[in-house]
Amino acid sequence: MKEAIVVKATDFAGRPQDLFINDVTQRKGVVMVDYGPMWREHRRFALKTLRNFGLGKKSMEDRILEEIQHTVKTLEKNSGQTLSPQVMFHNAASNIICQVLFGKRYKYDDQTIKLIVRCFAEMTKIANGPWAMLYDSIPLIRHLPLPFNKAFENMEIFLSHARCLVNEHKKTRVSGEPRDFVDCYLDELENKNDESMFSEEQLRRISFDLYVAATDTTSNTLLTAFLYLMNYPHIQEQCQKEIDQVLEGKDRVTFEDRLSMPYMQVHCDVIIYCL
Ligand code: HEM
């Protein structure tokens, strides 16, 4: 244990390296890559950029609050009918991260975003299923037209979409005045030194990683919260009371208001624990 955690800490610091994932990601991006200079450089950059979200004129919170208006509209439009909260939350989380990354929000029925969501769902299924295992274990089958090829095709679809978005940014950006994550990365590329591992391909791949890392996690957390509140209506009622109190005289609750919402805070912790 000491050898793994202390003596050879850097050897064991990365994620388990899996051949299928490595071939699909080309060992680029930030989420699945091994511990090393590229991961460190990009992780630091991603954290700094996402944390400083004074990007453009809008903060991350403004973007969330704006998207919530669309979610509320969806709920109102479907009042009295059934709707899938999974799709609704997925759309909302996807749009918030798309605005942060690309400065772009998509209509919920936009065909491009529907395609991206479908591609990602298929990729996850393949990566966690038997075909990825067979790909890892039997070298002979890797070049055959088997279902795992769909994951490579889907990655290409995302990358070509990211290429279009990056090209659009290159045409409209003003150096040193970033509007979103892509602009920040392009600024960094402009000022990079010789050792830096920033590249346009890495930008496309890190965009994919952040999109994926942010969307399912956030929407599943919201889904769990919904399920929790549906199962415990008395807690839902208390939460609503607290929100109504804080809302008095205001049109919306903000992150700052969490300090006057101890009941909500406790139950948010319970929901995170349920995850
Ligand atoms: C409720 C929402 C979220 C949950 C539950 C969640 C959960 C996690 C977990 C469990 C990990 C693995 C940590 C590890 O292996 O050490 C992770 C990693 C990561 N998450 Fe999230 N996440 C959420 C939202 C987000 C969002 C919104 C973003 C981006 C905007 C994001 C970006 C990342 C990245 C880049 C990594 C990889 C970090 C690394 O390689 O060190 N996540 N997340």
Residues whose N, C-alpha, C, O or C-beta is under 5 A from the ligand:
A	BS01	HEM	V30 V31 L210 A213 A214 T217 T218 T221
